Amino acid sequence: MTSSNPVTNSFSLEREWLELRFRAARLTDRYFATESYVRIRVEGEDLAGFGEVAGVDDHIRIFLPPYDPSASPVAELPTVDELREAPSREFTPVQWGTTDEGTPFLDLEFALHGDLSATDTDDGVASRWAVHAPIGSPIGVGGPRATTRIVGSPDGWLLAGDETAIAQIRRYAAIIPEDVPALVLIEVRGGAHQVDIETTAPVAYVHRGADGVPGSALASALLALDDEDKPGEDPFVFIAAESSIVKPARALAERWGIDVEKAILKGYWKQGDTEYHAAH
């Protein structure tokens, strides 16, 4: 059964293009939330002002120069041109600010995949860097090129995704008001891979299993939601995972009467395509 016509007056999404900047920084810390999920911190004076115009959804491109795990990083940072030659990937910035010592920092999170010991393939290049690059290693940060803001107040929230969407889900979940209905739904491999999300909203995890098809458990969970599960009359809906998630996400949006122009329904990655990234 399809819901009634969507309510469209509680909020809107506003996209703003930003001046593109390129920054150089160094890796200063790493923390393993699980064996398959790591958070890193990079610091550098170039990061001053990062996020001053950020909204709630923006992406950067990180550039990861080759490294020697057994060697100390060089004292001088590579030039911008040298950094731009390094392998790069699109990422969601998680947190930024200034350390107690006054140094600008940026935190990033990595869902680890690929062969972390391989050196002759682009598959998993970001994961290998996050796990093995020595503290002090240089990194390039390009962007964000654009940012999205929520104007107004959604009367409900649905945030759903796999490991690759946790960073963005974390940012949305942090701004959900305490008295607004919400549901956060995250697909991971199993219980040992669940990552804590700081939010007042309930967080549910679905497990695809060690050999499960990425996105399959999340798709099943979305299709199992009924009209009574819809959080509010005009909720903000964010759903992102492997590209196959788009079809069930759109089916849910249609069933709930969600205006897709006010929702974010994306394939964040595509199985077998290391260069794929969703349009922003």
C-alpha positions, 0 to 999 in steps of 0.5 A: 500500500502506498502512503498518502501524498508527501508532506513537503513543508517541514524542511528542505535540502540546500546545496552550496558549492564551495571554493575548492582547497587542497591541504597537506597534513600528517597522520598523528593517531589511529584507533581501531573501533573493531578489527574491521573499522579504524579511525585516524586523526590527521593534523596540520596548519593547512587544515585551519578553517576546515569546516567553517562552512560545512553543512551536514553532508559533504565529501573530501578526496584524500590523497595517500602517498606511498609509505615504508612501514619500517621507515620514519616519515620524511620531515618535509611534506610533499608538494601539492603536485606530488600529493596529487599524484598519489592514489586517492579516494572519496571520504566523509570527514567525521570531525574537525577542530583544534587540538589542546596544543592549537593544531588543526585536526581532521578525523576520518573513519575507514571500513577496512576491506581488500587484502591489507598485505597486498602492495600491487593493487588499488583494491584496499589502498585506503584501508592499507594506508589507514592500517599500516602508514607510520605515524607522521605519514603525509596525506593530501586533503582536497575539498570539500567541493560542496556541502548540503544543509538541512533547512528547517526541521524534519519531524522524523529521521531514518538513517540506514547504511552499511559500514561505508556510510557510518561516518555520514550516519554519525554526523546526521545522528548527532543532530537528531533532537531528543524528542523527534522519532528516529531510526538508525539502521546499520548493516555489518558483517556480524556482532563483533563489527558493530560500531558505536554511534553517539545519538539519542535515536535507537540504533539497530544492527543487521548482520549479513554474515561472513559470506553474505552479499553486501547490502542484502541484509539492509535491503531485507530490513528496509523492505520489512519496514511498514507504514507504522515504522515511518518516523514522522509525517515528513522525515529526512531519509538517508540510505547509503550502501553498496549500489544495489541498495538504491532500488529497495531504498526507492521502493521504501520511499515510494511506499512511504510517500517520501519526496526523493528530492528531499532524501539521500538515497545512494550507492556509496560503492559498487562491488568490483569497481574500486574507482566507483563513487556516487555523484554528490 
